[in-house]
Each structure stands twice: as C-alpha cells, then as structure tokens.
Amino acid sequence: MHTALRVFCLIPQSNMRTEVATTEETVILTRPVGFTHTFTVFPDDMNYVGSLFGGKILAEMDIAAANAARKLLRGTDCEGAVTASLDRVDFKKPAKLGDIIELQANVVGLGRTSIVISVSVNKEDLRTGVVEQICDARFTFIALKDGKPHPHKRILLSEHI
Ligand SMILES: CC(C)(COP(=O)(O)OP(=O)(O)OC[C@H]1O[C@@H](n2cnc3c(N)ncnc32)[C@H](O)[C@@H]1OP(=O)(O)O)[C@@H](O)C(=O)NCCC(=O)NCCS
C-alpha cells in the first residue's frame, strides 16, 4: 500500500522548536544546524615540537561534528550517528600553549541516512586578540538505529546550508 509522505515545517516560536516526528514524517528544518565548541591548549595537548598535536585537533573536530549531528537527529527515532569519513585536512598554522581553539561545525548536506558536516577551526591568541583559521574539514556521519544506517528524515533549506 502506498503511504503518503507527510512534511512538517519547524517554525521557531519564542526560541522553542516544536518537533513532531514519527517514522512516517519528514521534517524541514527552518534554520541552520550547527554546534560551537572551544577549548584552551594545555601542556598535555602539545606535540614534541611545541605546537598543538594534530591528533588532538582531529578528535575535537570529530566531537564538534558529532554534536552537530546529534542536534540534527533531535526528535528522530535514530539512536545516534557514527563518523563514516572525513575529507582532506590541511593544518595551515600551528597553535601554541594557551591559545583558545574554537571549532564551528555546521550541517551542510543531507542524504537519506548521511549527514555532511563542515568543521572550521580557529585559534585565538588572547594576548593579541588575533584570530586565525588553523584547519577545516568535511565529515560524513551516518544516522543509526539498532546499529544500522537509518533514515533521519530531515531536510535543510538550501539557504541554511
Ligand atoms: C558508516 C557505516 C555505518 C556505513 O554502513 P553501510 O552498511 O556500509 O552503509 P550503507 O552502504 O547502507 O550506506 C548508508 C549510508 O552511508 C553512506 N556511506 C557509507 N560509507 C560511507 C563512507 N565511507 N563515507 C561517506 N558516506 C558513506 C552511504 O552513502 C549511505 O548514505 P545515504 O543513506 O545518505 O545515501 C559502517 O561502515 C560503519 O559502521 N563504519 C564504522 C563507523 C565507526 O566506527 N566510526 C568511528 C566511530 S564513531
């Protein structure tokens, strides 16, 4: 039997979001989905040449992207999402002890179960106030239910990508 797809719009109301999603509903999100995450570079984060360890940056990028994916999945019947891949990462500038690292993760694409998230990483030197991008990358997460890829039924308007 053919089942009609019902589409609901989420309209922000007094800063609250009404989410009504069952397994048959596709939801159009009416604003961008993103997550910002910061940390301070501590001695344990350094590599042996005295700059921020690249593996630490990658782990923090993955966490920021995962949290953006979790926000996108709010109200769905998915149980979470896993990292499937990330594209090329160029480390453009080193960060040093005491720098503030800010990671901005934004959902920039959606497939049936996939969620593409762009992550940009800046460093700020608090003594000078200078902010510079140190790297960026695109992650693909896959929404899961019972450990298997599962449709998230989310649509983003092109102006919010
Ligand atoms: C990612 C994973 C769930 C994909 O499972 P799968 O059965 O191969 O997936 P399918 O072939 O059914 O494809 C499902 C979706 O994943 C996408 N996909 C699969 N492998 C991918 C990859 N390497 N990169 C990007 N997208 C990928 C497909 O394009 C598809 O997207 P769509 O539904 O939006 O069209 C599975 O490979 C896995 O569990 N990998 C380990 C994840 C992990 O442990 N990550 C680190 C810890 S978070």
The ligand as an SDF file (V2000), in Angstrom:
LIG
                    3D

 48 50  0  0  0  0  0  0  0  0999 V2000
   29.4250    4.0120    8.3400 C   0  0  0  0  0  0  0  0  0  0  0  0
   28.6410    2.6820    8.3040 C   0  0  0  0  0  0  0  0  0  0  0  0
   27.5180    2.7380    9.3580 C   0  0  0  0  0  0  0  0  0  0  0  0
   28.0500    2.5230    6.9060 C   0  0  0  0  0  0  0  0  0  0  0  0
   27.3790    1.2890    6.9100 O   0  0  0  0  0  0  0  0  0  0  0  0
   27.0000    0.5750    5.4900 P   0  0  0  0  0  0  0  0  0  0  0  0
   26.1390   -0.5920    5.7840 O   0  0  0  0  0  0  0  0  0  0  0  0
   28.2530    0.3700    4.7120 O   0  0  0  0  0  0  0  0  0  0  0  0
   26.1930    1.7340    4.8110 O   0  0  0  0  0  0  0  0  0  0  0  0
   25.2910    1.7070    3.5000 P   0  0  0  0  0  0  0  0  0  0  0  0
   26.0680    1.1390    2.3430 O   0  0  0  0  0  0  0  0  0  0  0  0
   23.9460    1.0880    3.8160 O   0  0  0  0  0  0  0  0  0  0  0  0
   25.0880    3.2650    3.2370 O   0  0  0  0  0  0  0  0  0  0  0  0
   24.4160    4.0480    4.2070 C   0  0  0  0  0  0  0  0  0  0  0  0
   24.8550    5.4790    4.0040 C   0  0  0  0  0  0  0  0  0  0  0  0
   26.2130    5.6300    4.3980 O   0  0  0  0  0  0  0  0  0  0  0  0
   26.9240    6.3000    3.3630 C   0  0  0  0  0  0  0  0  0  0  0  0
   28.3070    5.8440    3.4440 N   0  0  0  0  0  0  0  0  0  0  0  0
   28.7280    4.5740    3.5960 C   0  0  0  0  0  0  0  0  0  0  0  0
   30.0740    4.5630    3.6950 N   0  0  0  0  0  0  0  0  0  0  0  0
   30.4950    5.8560    3.6060 C   0  0  0  0  0  0  0  0  0  0  0  0
   31.7750    6.4930    3.6340 C   0  0  0  0  0  0  0  0  0  0  0  0
   32.9170    5.8080    3.7760 N   0  0  0  0  0  0  0  0  0  0  0  0
   31.8310    7.8360    3.5090 N   0  0  0  0  0  0  0  0  0  0  0  0
   30.6980    8.5610    3.3860 C   0  0  0  0  0  0  0  0  0  0  0  0
   29.4420    8.0140    3.3490 N   0  0  0  0  0  0  0  0  0  0  0  0
   29.3670    6.6730    3.4570 C   0  0  0  0  0  0  0  0  0  0  0  0
   26.1990    5.8930    2.0860 C   0  0  0  0  0  0  0  0  0  0  0  0
   26.4860    6.7940    1.0260 O   0  0  0  0  0  0  0  0  0  0  0  0
   24.7700    5.9690    2.5620 C   0  0  0  0  0  0  0  0  0  0  0  0
   24.3370    7.3220    2.5990 O   0  0  0  0  0  0  0  0  0  0  0  0
   22.7960    7.7520    2.2940 P   0  0  0  0  0  0  0  0  0  0  0  0
   21.8990    6.8640    3.1230 O   0  0  0  0  0  0  0  0  0  0  0  0
   22.6730    9.1730    2.7380 O   0  0  0  0  0  0  0  0  0  0  0  0
   22.5770    7.5570    0.8310 O   0  0  0  0  0  0  0  0  0  0  0  0
   29.5610    1.4680    8.6060 C   0  0  0  0  0  0  0  0  0  0  0  0
   30.5560    1.3900    7.6020 O   0  0  0  0  0  0  0  0  0  0  0  0
   30.2490    1.5720    9.9480 C   0  0  0  0  0  0  0  0  0  0  0  0
   29.6380    1.2300   10.9750 O   0  0  0  0  0  0  0  0  0  0  0  0
   31.5110    2.0640    9.9780 N   0  0  0  0  0  0  0  0  0  0  0  0
   32.2030    2.2490   11.2470 C   0  0  0  0  0  0  0  0  0  0  0  0
   31.8510    3.6230   11.8570 C   0  0  0  0  0  0  0  0  0  0  0  0
   32.7160    3.9150   13.0210 C   0  0  0  0  0  0  0  0  0  0  0  0
   33.0290    3.0390   13.8120 O   0  0  0  0  0  0  0  0  0  0  0  0
   33.1520    5.1850   13.1430 N   0  0  0  0  0  0  0  0  0  0  0  0
   34.0940    5.5820   14.1550 C   0  0  0  0  0  0  0  0  0  0  0  0
   33.4820    5.7520   15.4760 C   0  0  0  0  0  0  0  0  0  0  0  0
   32.1820    6.9750   15.5290 S   0  0  0  0  0  0  0  0  0  0  0  0
  1  2  1  0
  2  3  1  0
  2  4  1  0
  2 36  1  0
  4  5  1  0
  5  6  1  0
  6  7  2  0
  6  8  1  0
  6  9  1  0
  9 10  1  0
 10 11  2  0
 10 12  1  0
 10 13  1  0
 13 14  1  0
 14 15  1  0
 15 16  1  0
 15 30  1  0
 16 17  1  0
 17 18  1  0
 17 28  1  0
 18 19  1  0
 18 27  1  0
 19 20  2  0
 20 21  1  0
 21 22  1  0
 21 27  2  0
 22 23  1  0
 22 24  2  0
 24 25  1  0
 25 26  2  0
 26 27  1  0
 28 29  1  0
 28 30  1  0
 30 31  1  0
 31 32  1  0
 32 33  2  0
 32 34  1  0
 32 35  1  0
 36 37  1  0
 36 38  1  0
 38 39  2  0
 38 40  1  0
 40 41  1  0
 41 42  1  0
 42 43  1  0
 43 44  2  0
 43 45  1  0
 45 46  1  0
 46 47  1  0
 47 48  1  0
M  END
$$$$
